[in-house]
Amino acid sequence: MRWIVSVFLLVMTGCMSLTPERGEKDETKKRIETQQVEMDKKLKLDNSYKIDGRYIYFYSPQKKLVKNIDVLTRNEFYFDEDERLIEKRYHPKREVKSLGRGMAFQENENYYNTLALLTRSEVWMYGIYNNSVTYTYDKLLRLTEEVYRDAKDKVYTIKKYSYKDSFYIDKVSTYDGNNKLVEVEEYSYNRGRITKVVYRDGNGKVKRQEKYTYQGDRVAEKSYGTTVEKYIYEGDLLVKMEEYENQVLKAYDELTYDKSGRVVKRDTFTSEGVLTMRNEYRY
């Protein structure tokens, strides 16, 4: 199943409070102060950002809020052109995959810098190191490149990101280990919300088109060809994703959250309700 859930576990939701809890311990406050100094050294963006406690707020050229990073929890929040929250990204330290309720077969270890940005992921298969991904960012802290290496540190895939209007992805270009272009993703928006993604091969031929529909502030469906993915919410949380082929249910995912609203488990089931895959996230 190809969901909207990515390496960062992207989740489309409604609005939520972004205010830090009161009564933080002295140790936490000192950590925030230290990180603020670090952020001030690295961020030279001419009024396109603001640091407030544990948060970094980023603004468009039109002075509208487009992105917010919590440097303590490694959470990211994205906003549309009307400054409405449209996306939350949670960054776990470890991701564990298992088939059904069996033993884990894959573990991903994630590493972050002082600005809470993911810099490296390592993939282990049955306890043996398998491959890695390194991440590069620009001065606006936007992801610009992902480099995939095998167990022998040989590059086999490179993804490059380009942007328009500050933080909205314009294109994602994928190259093989010989730097040959193999795929391009092109993104379209309506007031900051994704409406369509077009996938082309290295020669420019369209392979697939994904279209997004919304209900209120949240994505309701993603469709491509004869496939439709439906998103089901409880309150502000996405709790279930269903995949249909020619209007027939093929599989579905169920999400479980912790008290902080972070996804801690994602289970994939067949249409008959048989558990086939479990993803667990540890922060």
WOURGI-V213393 format. One record per residue. N is the residue number from 1. RES is the residue in three letters. OMEGA is omega in degrees with one decimal (999 if undefined). NEAR is the number of other ideal C-beta (glycine too) atoms within 10 Angstrom. Layout:
n=N res=RES omega=OMEGA near=NEAR
n=N res=RES omega=OMEGA near=NEAR
This chain:
n=1 res=MET omega=178.9 near=15
n=2 res=ARG omega=-177.0 near=11
n=3 res=TRP omega=175.3 near=15
n=4 res=ILE omega=178.3 near=18
n=5 res=VAL omega=-175.1 near=17
n=6 res=SER omega=174.6 near=9
n=7 res=VAL omega=-178.7 near=16
n=8 res=PHE omega=-176.4 near=18
n=9 res=LEU omega=-179.2 near=20
n=10 res=LEU omega=178.8 near=16
n=11 res=VAL omega=178.1 near=22
n=12 res=MET omega=-176.7 near=21
n=13 res=THR omega=171.0 near=19
n=14 res=GLY omega=-175.3 near=15
n=15 res=CYS omega=178.5 near=13
n=16 res=MET omega=178.5 near=13
n=17 res=SER omega=179.1 near=6
n=18 res=LEU omega=-176.1 near=14
n=19 res=THR omega=179.3 near=9
n=20 res=PRO omega=177.0 near=16
n=21 res=GLU omega=179.4 near=7
n=22 res=ARG omega=174.1 near=5
n=23 res=GLY omega=178.2 near=6
n=24 res=GLU omega=-178.4 near=15
n=25 res=LYS omega=-178.9 near=8
n=26 res=ASP omega=-178.8 near=7
n=27 res=GLU omega=178.6 near=8
n=28 res=THR omega=179.3 near=14
n=29 res=LYS omega=178.0 near=12
n=30 res=LYS omega=179.2 near=11
n=31 res=ARG omega=178.3 near=15
n=32 res=ILE omega=-179.4 near=17
n=33 res=GLU omega=178.5 near=11
n=34 res=THR omega=-179.4 near=11
n=35 res=GLN omega=177.7 near=19
n=36 res=GLN omega=177.6 near=16
n=37 res=VAL omega=179.3 near=10
n=38 res=GLU omega=180.0 near=14
n=39 res=MET omega=179.9 near=18
n=40 res=ASP omega=179.1 near=10
n=41 res=LYS omega=-172.8 near=9
n=42 res=LYS omega=-176.7 near=12
n=43 res=LEU omega=178.1 near=18
n=44 res=LYS omega=-165.9 near=9
n=45 res=LEU omega=174.2 near=14
n=46 res=ASP omega=174.5 near=6
n=47 res=ASN omega=177.3 near=7
n=48 res=SER omega=177.4 near=17
n=49 res=TYR omega=176.3 near=17
n=50 res=LYS omega=176.7 near=14
n=51 res=ILE omega=179.3 near=17
n=52 res=ASP omega=-177.6 near=12
n=53 res=GLY omega=-176.6 near=16
n=54 res=ARG omega=-174.8 near=19
n=55 res=TYR omega=168.2 near=18
n=56 res=ILE omega=178.8 near=23
n=57 res=TYR omega=179.7 near=17
n=58 res=PHE omega=-174.2 near=21
n=59 res=TYR omega=177.5 near=19
n=60 res=SER omega=175.7 near=18
n=61 res=PRO omega=178.0 near=9
n=62 res=GLN omega=177.2 near=9
n=63 res=LYS omega=176.8 near=8
n=64 res=LYS omega=179.4 near=14
n=65 res=LEU omega=-179.7 near=18
n=66 res=VAL omega=-176.6 near=23
n=67 res=LYS omega=179.6 near=21
n=68 res=ASN omega=179.2 near=19
n=69 res=ILE omega=171.8 near=24
n=70 res=ASP omega=-172.9 near=17
n=71 res=VAL omega=177.6 near=23
n=72 res=LEU omega=-176.2 near=16
n=73 res=THR omega=-178.3 near=15
n=74 res=ARG omega=176.5 near=21
n=75 res=ASN omega=177.2 near=21
n=76 res=GLU omega=179.8 near=21
n=77 res=PHE omega=-177.9 near=21
n=78 res=TYR omega=-174.5 near=19
n=79 res=PHE omega=177.6 near=22
n=80 res=ASP omega=-176.0 near=20
n=81 res=GLU omega=176.1 near=16
n=82 res=ASP omega=179.0 near=11
n=83 res=GLU omega=174.5 near=14
n=84 res=ARG omega=-179.3 near=15
n=85 res=LEU omega=-178.9 near=20
n=86 res=ILE omega=-176.2 near=22
n=87 res=GLU omega=173.3 near=20
n=88 res=LYS omega=177.0 near=23
n=89 res=ARG omega=179.6 near=18
n=90 res=TYR omega=-174.0 near=21
n=91 res=HIS omega=179.8 near=21
n=92 res=PRO omega=174.8 near=21
n=93 res=LYS omega=-178.1 near=13
n=94 res=ARG omega=175.0 near=12
n=95 res=GLU omega=-177.8 near=19
n=96 res=VAL omega=179.5 near=17
n=97 res=LYS omega=175.8 near=16
n=98 res=SER omega=177.5 near=16
n=99 res=LEU omega=-176.2 near=14
n=100 res=GLY omega=178.4 near=13
n=101 res=ARG omega=-178.3 near=8
n=102 res=GLY omega=-178.1 near=9
n=103 res=MET omega=178.9 near=8
n=104 res=ALA omega=178.7 near=15
n=105 res=PHE omega=-179.2 near=13
n=106 res=GLN omega=174.3 near=15
n=107 res=GLU omega=176.8 near=19
n=108 res=ASN omega=175.4 near=20
n=109 res=GLU omega=-177.3 near=15
n=110 res=ASN omega=-178.5 near=22
n=111 res=TYR omega=-173.3 near=14
n=112 res=TYR omega=175.2 near=15
n=113 res=ASN omega=-175.9 near=14
n=114 res=THR omega=177.2 near=13
n=115 res=LEU omega=176.8 near=17
n=116 res=ALA omega=179.4 near=20
n=117 res=LEU omega=177.2 near=19
n=118 res=LEU omega=-178.1 near=22
n=119 res=THR omega=-178.0 near=14
n=120 res=ARG omega=172.4 near=14
n=121 res=SER omega=177.1 near=18
n=122 res=GLU omega=-178.8 near=16
n=123 res=VAL omega=179.2 near=18
n=124 res=TRP omega=179.3 near=16
n=125 res=MET omega=-178.2 near=14
n=126 res=TYR omega=176.7 near=10
n=127 res=GLY omega=-179.5 near=8
n=128 res=ILE omega=-179.8 near=8
n=129 res=TYR omega=-174.0 near=12
n=130 res=ASN omega=-179.3 near=14
n=131 res=ASN omega=-179.3 near=18
n=132 res=SER omega=175.1 near=18
n=133 res=VAL omega=174.2 near=19
n=134 res=THR omega=-173.2 near=16
n=135 res=TYR omega=-179.8 near=20
n=136 res=THR omega=-176.3 near=14
n=137 res=TYR omega=175.9 near=16
n=138 res=ASP omega=-175.1 near=11
n=139 res=LYS omega=175.0 near=10
n=140 res=LEU omega=-179.3 near=16
n=141 res=LEU omega=175.8 near=20
n=142 res=ARG omega=176.8 near=18
n=143 res=LEU omega=-179.1 near=19
n=144 res=THR omega=-176.9 near=14
n=145 res=GLU omega=171.1 near=14
n=146 res=GLU omega=179.6 near=19
n=147 res=VAL omega=-177.7 near=17
n=148 res=TYR omega=-179.5 near=19
n=149 res=ARG omega=178.5 near=17
n=150 res=ASP omega=-176.1 near=14
n=151 res=ALA omega=178.9 near=12
n=152 res=LYS omega=177.1 near=6
n=153 res=ASP omega=177.1 near=8
n=154 res=LYS omega=-179.6 near=10
n=155 res=VAL omega=177.6 near=15
n=156 res=TYR omega=177.0 near=13
n=157 res=THR omega=174.5 near=17
n=158 res=ILE omega=175.1 near=18
n=159 res=LYS omega=-179.8 near=18
n=160 res=LYS omega=-175.9 near=17
n=161 res=TYR omega=171.9 near=18
n=162 res=SER omega=-171.5 near=12
n=163 res=TYR omega=170.6 near=16
n=164 res=LYS omega=-179.9 near=11
n=165 res=ASP omega=173.7 near=13
n=166 res=SER omega=-169.8 near=17
n=167 res=PHE omega=179.9 near=17
n=168 res=TYR omega=-178.8 near=19
n=169 res=ILE omega=176.7 near=17
n=170 res=ASP omega=-179.6 near=14
n=171 res=LYS omega=169.3 near=15
n=172 res=VAL omega=-177.5 near=18
n=173 res=SER omega=-177.6 near=18
n=174 res=THR omega=-179.4 near=18
n=175 res=TYR omega=175.6 near=18
n=176 res=ASP omega=-176.9 near=15
n=177 res=GLY omega=177.7 near=13
n=178 res=ASN omega=179.0 near=8
n=179 res=ASN omega=176.7 near=8
n=180 res=LYS omega=-179.8 near=9
n=181 res=LEU omega=-178.5 near=16
n=182 res=VAL omega=-180.0 near=14
n=183 res=GLU omega=175.6 near=16
n=184 res=VAL omega=174.4 near=17
n=185 res=GLU omega=179.9 near=18
n=186 res=GLU omega=-173.8 near=16
n=187 res=TYR omega=174.6 near=18
n=188 res=SER omega=-175.0 near=15
n=189 res=TYR omega=168.8 near=17
n=190 res=ASN omega=-177.7 near=12
n=191 res=ARG omega=174.1 near=10
n=192 res=GLY omega=179.1 near=21
n=193 res=ARG omega=-179.5 near=20
n=194 res=ILE omega=176.7 near=22
n=195 res=THR omega=-177.7 near=14
n=196 res=LYS omega=172.2 near=14
n=197 res=VAL omega=179.4 near=18
n=198 res=VAL omega=179.0 near=16
n=199 res=TYR omega=178.5 near=17
n=200 res=ARG omega=174.9 near=18
n=201 res=ASP omega=-176.7 near=13
n=202 res=GLY omega=179.0 near=14
n=203 res=ASN omega=177.1 near=7
n=204 res=GLY omega=-179.2 near=8
n=205 res=LYS omega=-179.1 near=8
n=206 res=VAL omega=178.1 near=10
n=207 res=LYS omega=-173.0 near=10
n=208 res=ARG omega=175.3 near=14
n=209 res=GLN omega=177.1 near=15
n=210 res=GLU omega=178.4 near=20
n=211 res=LYS omega=-177.6 near=15
n=212 res=TYR omega=173.2 near=21
n=213 res=THR omega=-174.3 near=13
n=214 res=TYR omega=171.8 near=16
n=215 res=GLN omega=-172.9 near=10
n=216 res=GLY omega=-177.7 near=8
n=217 res=ASP omega=-170.4 near=16
n=218 res=ARG omega=176.1 near=16
n=219 res=VAL omega=-178.3 near=22
n=220 res=ALA omega=-177.4 near=15
n=221 res=GLU omega=168.7 near=15
n=222 res=LYS omega=-176.9 near=21
n=223 res=SER omega=175.0 near=15
n=224 res=TYR omega=-176.4 near=15
n=225 res=GLY omega=179.1 near=10
n=226 res=THR omega=-178.1 near=10
n=227 res=THR omega=176.3 near=16
n=228 res=VAL omega=174.7 near=17
n=229 res=GLU omega=-177.7 near=23
n=230 res=LYS omega=-176.0 near=17
n=231 res=TYR omega=-174.8 near=23
n=232 res=ILE omega=-174.1 near=13
n=233 res=TYR omega=167.3 near=17
n=234 res=GLU omega=-172.6 near=10
n=235 res=GLY omega=-179.4 near=9
n=236 res=ASP omega=-172.1 near=15
n=237 res=LEU omega=171.6 near=16
n=238 res=LEU omega=-174.2 near=23
n=239 res=VAL omega=-176.9 near=14
n=240 res=LYS omega=176.3 near=14
n=241 res=MET omega=-176.6 near=21
n=242 res=GLU omega=178.4 near=19
n=243 res=GLU omega=-179.5 near=20
n=244 res=TYR omega=174.2 near=18
n=245 res=GLU omega=-175.1 near=13
n=246 res=ASN omega=176.0 near=9
n=247 res=GLN omega=177.9 near=7
n=248 res=VAL omega=-179.9 near=9
n=249 res=LEU omega=-179.8 near=13
n=250 res=LYS omega=-177.9 near=13
n=251 res=ALA omega=176.8 near=19
n=252 res=TYR omega=177.0 near=20
n=253 res=ASP omega=173.1 near=21
n=254 res=GLU omega=-177.2 near=15
n=255 res=LEU omega=176.8 near=20
n=256 res=THR omega=-174.5 near=13
n=257 res=TYR omega=171.5 near=16
n=258 res=ASP omega=-176.7 near=12
n=259 res=LYS omega=179.6 near=6
n=260 res=SER omega=179.5 near=10
n=261 res=GLY omega=178.8 near=15
n=262 res=ARG omega=178.1 near=18
n=263 res=VAL omega=178.1 near=21
n=264 res=VAL omega=179.7 near=17
n=265 res=LYS omega=173.8 near=14
n=266 res=ARG omega=-179.0 near=20
n=267 res=ASP omega=177.5 near=17
n=268 res=THR omega=-177.4 near=20
n=269 res=PHE omega=169.1 near=17
n=270 res=THR omega=179.3 near=12
n=271 res=SER omega=178.6 near=14
n=272 res=GLU omega=177.5 near=7
n=273 res=GLY omega=177.9 near=7
n=274 res=VAL omega=-179.9 near=10
n=275 res=LEU omega=-178.2 near=15
n=276 res=THR omega=-178.3 near=12
n=277 res=MET omega=175.6 near=15
n=278 res=ARG omega=174.9 near=17
n=279 res=ASN omega=178.4 near=21
n=280 res=GLU omega=-175.0 near=18
n=281 res=TYR omega=-177.6 near=21
n=282 res=ARG omega=-171.4 near=11
n=283 res=TYR omega=999 near=16
